[in-house]
Amino acid sequence: MGIAEARTFHEIKLVLQSNFSESMLADAAVNPTYSTVKQWHTIWRTEHLGPTDGFEMIAVSVLLLLTGRGSYGQLLFSKSAHH
């Protein structure tokens, strides 16, 4: 589920509540903004899936190579994917 789908799902859940009011959709404390959900998603993704771009991804690839859990091909692919 992507960010937009998660927001839509959450809004539908709000609408189905017996105490629903239109003001709930406008209240960021009840219905988080797109940027808030995006930030939460970024934090979740990094914590659960690891870095997905930039220096951190290369560092993880080097670490895997040095510990014998990766291959030189993986390292080359990781580096070339960001140029």
N, C-alpha and C positions, 0 to 999 in steps of 0.2 A: 504494500500500500504506500503510495507516494504522499507527499505533503498535502496536495490539493484534495486527494481522496480522503485522507485522514480528517481534514477540516470539514469536509462535506458530511462524513459519517458522524462526526461529533455534533454538527449542527442538526442533523436529523434526530439524533438522540435527544437533544435539547427540545426540539419541537414536539417530540412525543411525550415529554414529561407533562404530568397533569397540571403543574403550576407554571407552565410556559407562558412567557410574555415576550413581545417583540424586543423589549429593552434588553433581554438576555443576550440576543445576538449582537447587540452593540456594545455590551459590557466586556471589555478585554479580560477582566478577572474571571468571567464565566465562559467566554468564548474567545480563546487566545487569537491574536493576530497572526497573519501568515508569517511574518518575520519571526515571531516568537516560536511558532511550530517548527519553522525551518532551523532555528538555532537548536532547539531540543533534538531535532532529527540529526543534525550534524554531530552533536555531542554523543548521542546514542550510537550512531554509526561508527565514530572513532573508537569509542569504548568497546564495542562488540565486534567490529570488523577490522579495526586497526586503521592506520593512515592510508589514504587513497590517492594522495598526490604529493608532489614536491619532495623536499629533502627527507622527510620522515619515511616515505615509502622506499626511497633508495637506501636509507640507513637500515631498514628492516631487511631488505633484499641482501645487503652486504652481510648483516648478522647471520641470516640463514645460510649464506654461502660459506662463511667462516666456521659455522658450527656443523657443517656437513648436511644440513637439512634442506639445502637449495642447490640449484645448479647455476653454472656460469650463464647459461642461456636465459634463465629467469632474470638474472641481474641485468643482462643486456636489454631484455625486453622491457624491464621496469624503467631503465634509464632512457631508452629511446622513445618510450610512450609519452614522455613529457617534453620533447623538443619539437 
